[in-house]
Amino acid sequence: MITLEVVRNTRLSPHFTTVTLGGPELERLCPMGFDQTVRLFFPREGQAGLRMPTLSNEGWMAQVLLQPKSRRPWVRNYTIRRFRPETNEVDIEFALHGEASPASAWATRATPGEPAGIFDMGISYLPPSDASWHLLVGDESALPAILAILDSAPASLVAEVFLEVPESADIRTDLTPPRGVRIHWLPRDGAGAAPGELALETVKQASLPGGRSYTWVAGESRLPTGLRRHLVNDRGTPKGDIAFFGYWRRGRASPG
Ligand SMILES: Cc1cc2nc3c(=O)[nH]c(=O)nc-3n(C[C@H](O)[C@H](O)[C@H](O)COP(=O)(O)OP(=O)(O)OC[C@H]3O[C@@H](n4cnc5c(N)ncnc54)[C@H](O)[C@@H]3O)c2cc1C
């Protein structure tokens, strides 16, 4: 359990902000790169400080939930977008989706000096060494993880990347991925589709390379489950070559 504070809040585009967290306790973080995930703790509205769990074994969640709401922090899953050991800072990129959702609202207004905590959950991107190309697919919630994966990837990576974002103004123009990586930006631009639908339909229609692949897909739960079904049933991809993660569910708040 690592307690930090907000150092900066940098708005990136209409639907993304980067909250930079820092503090001496980051020396205890074991950086793994790729899609390294943390449980992020932050205070509820009106709470004076942050009460981090003291347990670092599987009992921490029970410890959080047993506290009365007046003392219990919010806890949500986020990805370490960047780690700078030289300044003891991590960046977390939030897809903003409205003031009614705790993490999205917190990230929108987080200001320097506010407390926040993290608990390392490790990585899920574990490609086999003999995959000749990778398929990376995500909606806006998985964009930070996919960009972090590309930052950690070897220069030899060959990948087809499908990134769905709410609007064209959310497309990143400052990326320098490996030469063999093709990024397909998929802005919804008010077309009325639910998050993940555009990415799923686009990959279904896409002409993809041959050879053994490794797929990593995350986002609203219908995207990873739908894409896995398509790859297995329609393209004959072995189930073991697909890593798929429901990052959130439409109409359901994350527990904690
Ligand atoms: C391993 C992992 C890593 C993740 N990394 C990141 C990350 O780096 N950046 C990031 O932005 N998200 C990330 N997510 C997704 C994030 O944890 C969820 O979106 C989370 O539900 C946000 O919490 P909240 O308090 O804002 O909304 P909640 O209280 O959980 O949900 C409130 C409402 O908002 C809806 N909702 C939740 N998320 C979204 C969304 N993205 N878009 C539209 N509606 C939504 C829910 O369906 C619900 O109706 C990650 C999830 C996992 C499992």
Ligand as a Chemical Component Dictionary entry (heavy atoms), coordinates in Angstrom:
data_LIG
# 
_chem_comp.id                   LIG 
_chem_comp.type                 NON-POLYMER 
_chem_comp.pdbx_formal_charge   0 
_chem_comp.three_letter_code    LIG 
# 
loop_
_chem_comp_atom.comp_id 
_chem_comp_atom.atom_id 
_chem_comp_atom.alt_atom_id 
_chem_comp_atom.type_symbol 
_chem_comp_atom.charge 
_chem_comp_atom.model_Cartn_x 
_chem_comp_atom.model_Cartn_y 
_chem_comp_atom.model_Cartn_z 
_chem_comp_atom.pdbx_ordinal 
LIG C1  C1  C 0 -7.199  -3.560 -14.936 1  
LIG C2  C2  C 0 -7.956  -2.269 -15.256 2  
LIG C3  C3  C 0 -7.245  -1.134 -15.637 3  
LIG C4  C4  C 0 -7.934  0.058  -15.950 4  
LIG N1  N1  N 0 -7.218  1.172  -16.325 5  
LIG C5  C5  C 0 -7.872  2.319  -16.625 6  
LIG C6  C6  C 0 -7.153  3.506  -16.986 7  
LIG O1  O1  O 0 -5.907  3.549  -16.966 8  
LIG N2  N2  N 0 -7.865  4.617  -17.330 9  
LIG C7  C7  C 0 -9.241  4.615  -17.319 10 
LIG O2  O2  O 0 -9.842  5.652  -17.628 11 
LIG N3  N3  N 0 -9.955  3.523  -16.955 12 
LIG C8  C8  C 0 -9.300  2.388  -16.596 13 
LIG N4  N4  N 0 -10.003 1.281  -16.201 14 
LIG C9  C9  C 0 -11.467 1.366  -16.177 15 
LIG C10 C10 C 0 -11.992 2.007  -14.872 16 
LIG O3  O3  O 0 -11.547 1.232  -13.750 17 
LIG C11 C11 C 0 -13.525 2.015  -14.912 18 
LIG O4  O4  O 0 -13.963 2.797  -16.003 19 
LIG C12 C12 C 0 -14.156 2.474  -13.600 20 
LIG O5  O5  O 0 -15.458 1.964  -13.558 21 
LIG C13 C13 C 0 -14.203 3.992  -13.463 22 
LIG O6  O6  O 0 -14.710 4.304  -12.183 23 
LIG P1  P1  P 0 -15.762 5.470  -11.941 24 
LIG O7  O7  O 0 -15.795 5.692  -10.471 25 
LIG O8  O8  O 0 -15.433 6.645  -12.837 26 
LIG O9  O9  O 0 -17.144 4.865  -12.459 27 
LIG P2  P2  P 0 -18.044 3.736  -11.704 28 
LIG O10 O10 O 0 -18.532 4.238  -10.400 29 
LIG O11 O11 O 0 -17.318 2.432  -11.701 30 
LIG O12 O12 O 0 -19.277 3.611  -12.706 31 
LIG C14 C14 C 0 -20.321 4.581  -12.724 32 
LIG C15 C15 C 0 -21.037 4.527  -14.070 33 
LIG O13 O13 O 0 -20.135 4.902  -15.100 34 
LIG C16 C16 C 0 -20.062 3.894  -16.104 35 
LIG N5  N5  N 0 -18.659 3.852  -16.570 36 
LIG C17 C17 C 0 -17.581 3.343  -15.917 37 
LIG N6  N6  N 0 -16.475 3.523  -16.675 38 
LIG C18 C18 C 0 -16.864 4.148  -17.812 39 
LIG C19 C19 C 0 -16.169 4.594  -18.961 40 
LIG N7  N7  N 0 -14.849 4.465  -19.132 41 
LIG N8  N8  N 0 -16.887 5.214  -19.946 42 
LIG C20 C20 C 0 -18.223 5.387  -19.832 43 
LIG N9  N9  N 0 -18.938 4.973  -18.737 44 
LIG C21 C21 C 0 -18.256 4.362  -17.745 45 
LIG C22 C22 C 0 -20.518 2.598  -15.420 46 
LIG O14 O14 O 0 -21.090 1.715  -16.353 47 
LIG C23 C23 C 0 -21.535 3.117  -14.417 48 
LIG O15 O15 O 0 -22.796 3.247  -15.045 49 
LIG C24 C24 C 0 -9.347  0.100  -15.872 50 
LIG C25 C25 C 0 -10.044 -1.048 -15.448 51 
LIG C26 C26 C 0 -9.359  -2.223 -15.145 52 
LIG C27 C27 C 0 -10.136 -3.450 -14.683 53 
# 
loop_
_chem_comp_bond.comp_id 
_chem_comp_bond.atom_id_1 
_chem_comp_bond.atom_id_2 
_chem_comp_bond.value_order 
_chem_comp_bond.pdbx_ordinal 
LIG C1  C2  SING 1  
LIG C2  C3  SING 2  
LIG C2  C26 DOUB 3  
LIG C3  C4  DOUB 4  
LIG C4  N1  SING 5  
LIG C4  C24 SING 6  
LIG N1  C5  DOUB 7  
LIG C5  C6  SING 8  
LIG C5  C8  SING 9  
LIG C6  O1  DOUB 10 
LIG C6  N2  SING 11 
LIG N2  C7  SING 12 
LIG C7  O2  DOUB 13 
LIG C7  N3  SING 14 
LIG N3  C8  DOUB 15 
LIG C8  N4  SING 16 
LIG N4  C9  SING 17 
LIG N4  C24 SING 18 
LIG C9  C10 SING 19 
LIG C10 O3  SING 20 
LIG C10 C11 SING 21 
LIG C11 O4  SING 22 
LIG C11 C12 SING 23 
LIG C12 O5  SING 24 
LIG C12 C13 SING 25 
LIG C13 O6  SING 26 
LIG O6  P1  SING 27 
LIG P1  O7  DOUB 28 
LIG P1  O8  SING 29 
LIG P1  O9  SING 30 
LIG O9  P2  SING 31 
LIG P2  O10 DOUB 32 
LIG P2  O11 SING 33 
LIG P2  O12 SING 34 
LIG O12 C14 SING 35 
LIG C14 C15 SING 36 
LIG C15 O13 SING 37 
LIG C15 C23 SING 38 
LIG O13 C16 SING 39 
LIG C16 N5  SING 40 
LIG C16 C22 SING 41 
LIG N5  C17 SING 42 
LIG N5  C21 SING 43 
LIG C17 N6  DOUB 44 
LIG N6  C18 SING 45 
LIG C18 C19 SING 46 
LIG C18 C21 DOUB 47 
LIG C19 N7  SING 48 
LIG C19 N8  DOUB 49 
LIG N8  C20 SING 50 
LIG C20 N9  DOUB 51 
LIG N9  C21 SING 52 
LIG C22 O14 SING 53 
LIG C22 C23 SING 54 
LIG C23 O15 SING 55 
LIG C24 C25 DOUB 56 
LIG C25 C26 SING 57 
LIG C26 C27 SING 58 
# 
